[in-house]
Amino acid sequence: MKKQATAQLNKLRISPRKVRMVADVIRGKNVEEARNILRFTIKRAVAPMRKLLDSAVANAKHNLKMEEDKLFIQEIRVDEGRTLKRFRPVARGRTNPIAKRTSRITIILQEYGS
């Protein structure tokens, strides 16, 4: 069985649609290239994504004894988390609903050649 290192971030208060824009850019890249891309991308979702990538790399090195320079992002998945439901007052004493969406990000790393 192939060794895979994973890391997951739950309840990120950024909508999945916005997080997927960043995830699509680094999908399938090796770790060093993904870090460089994240370093120069200007999006709010970059900081948590970079932190999650570093966590997955640390899991791979510490738990599975994988080499960092051979790692690549095999899978990165952004799913919708729980939606916070809020209401905004509008005219004539009514309210309109607001959906504050959250994201769940999963990164799976694998070594080249394994």
N, C-alpha and C positions, 0 to 999 in steps of 0.2 A: 504494500500500500504506500502511496506517495505521502510524504510528510507535508502538512499544511499548517501554517501559523495563521491564526485568526485574531481579530480584534473587533469589538462592536461598540458603537456609541448609541445610546438610547436617549430619547426625549430632547433632541436638539431643537431649539426654538427657531428654526428656519424652515421654510416650506420645502418639501421634497423636490419640487420643480426647480427651485433655485440651487439646491445642493447637487442635483443631477448634472447641472451645467458644468460644475467643477469636476465631478466624478467621471464624466465622459471624456474629459481631457487627459486624465492620467490612467485610464483603464488599459491594461495590457503592457504598461511601461515597466522598465526595471526601477528599482527603488531610488537610485541616485537621480535618474532622469525625472522621475515623478517629483522628487523634492525640489529640483531646479525649476520645474514648471510651476509648482505651488509657490515658490519663492517670488516669482514675478507675475503672478496672477492677482488681479485686484478684484476680489469678491469677498463678501463677508463670511462665506462658508469655507474659505481657505484655511483659516487658523484652526478650527476644530478638525478639519480633514488632515492637516499636517501633523497635529498632535496624535490623531488616531493612527496614522501611518507610522509614526515613531513608536507608538505602543505595539503595533503589530510586529515591527522589526525587532523590538526588545523581546517580545514573546518568542520569536523565531530563534534568536540568538541564545536566550537564557534557557528556555524550556526544551527546545528541540535541537540545540547545538548546530544550527544552520549558519552558513557563512553569509554575511550581509551583502557582499559584492555579487553574489549569485542569485539574489532574490528578485522576483518580479511580482507584479500584482496580477494574480490569476483571475480574481473576481473582486469587483467592488459593487455593492448593491445598496441602493437607497430606497427604503420602503417608507410608507407613511405611518407615522406613530399616532398617538392619541390626539384628537383635535380638541382644543380648548374652545368652549362656546361662550361667547360674550355678546352683549347687546348694546346697541347705540340708539340713543333717543333721536327721533325724527319729528316732523311736524304733527300737530294735532294729537299729542299725547301718545303716539305709537312708538314702537321700537323696531329696529331692523337687526337681524342676526349678523354677527361677525364670527368667522371661523379662523381661529389662530392655529395654524397647522404646525405639527412637529414632525421630525424625521428620525429614522433609525438607519444608521450606516453600518455596513458590515464589510470589512476588508479581509480577503484571503490571500496570503502570500505563499509562493512556492519557489523552490530552487530550480534553476535551469538544469536540465538533464536528469531530473529525478521523476 
